[in-house]
């Protein structure tokens, strides 16, 4: 299923992602933010169980901010799994 998440507190403004019926991440796309880093994260997450990605990404901070693009993705994935 395809999801769209509006980020909060980060340079990226939106994340589109797809999770299959088994909870595996099929695709991630960030809008805005550090393009190279986020493109790399997106490729690394492809094929990973969403729950594993949440565990690895939640709580990551960006500089002085209380969140980061990876942390926002963890939040988005968690919400998607809860609403499945």
VENFENBEL-V310101 format. One record per residue. N is the residue number from 0. RES is the residue in one letter. D_CENTER is the distance of its C-alpha to the mean C-alpha in Angstrom with 1 decimal. Layout:
[[N/RES/D_CENTER] [N/RES/D_CENTER]]
This chain:
[[0/X/14.4] [1/X/12.6] [2/X/10.5] [3/X/10.1] [4/X/8.8] [5/X/10.8] [6/X/9.6] [7/X/12.3] [8/X/13.9] [9/X/12.1] [10/X/13.5] [11/X/10.8] [12/X/11.8] [13/X/9.6] [14/X/6.6] [15/X/8.2] [16/X/7.4] [17/X/10.2] [18/X/11.1] [19/X/14.8] [20/X/17.4] [21/X/17.2] [22/X/13.6] [23/X/12.7] [24/X/9.7] [25/X/11.7] [26/X/9.9] [27/X/6.9] [28/X/8.3] [29/X/8.0] [30/X/11.3] [31/X/13.2] [32/X/12.5] [33/X/13.7] [34/X/13.8] [35/X/14.9] [36/X/12.6] [37/X/9.4] [38/X/11.3] [39/X/12.1] [40/X/8.7] [41/X/8.0] [42/X/11.5] [43/X/11.4] [44/X/8.7] [45/X/11.0] [46/X/13.3] [47/X/11.7] [48/X/12.1] [49/X/9.2] [50/X/11.3] [51/X/11.7] [52/X/8.1] [53/X/8.2] [54/X/11.5] [55/X/10.8] [56/X/8.1] [57/X/9.5] [58/X/12.2] [59/X/11.6] [60/X/13.5] [61/X/14.3] [62/X/18.1] [63/X/19.7] [64/X/16.8] [65/X/15.8] [66/X/12.0] [67/X/9.9] [68/X/7.0] [69/X/5.5] [70/X/7.0] [71/X/5.9] [72/X/2.3] [73/X/5.2] [74/X/7.3] [75/X/6.2] [76/X/6.3] [77/X/9.4] [78/X/10.9] [79/X/10.7] [80/X/12.4] [81/X/14.8] [82/X/15.8] [83/X/16.4]]
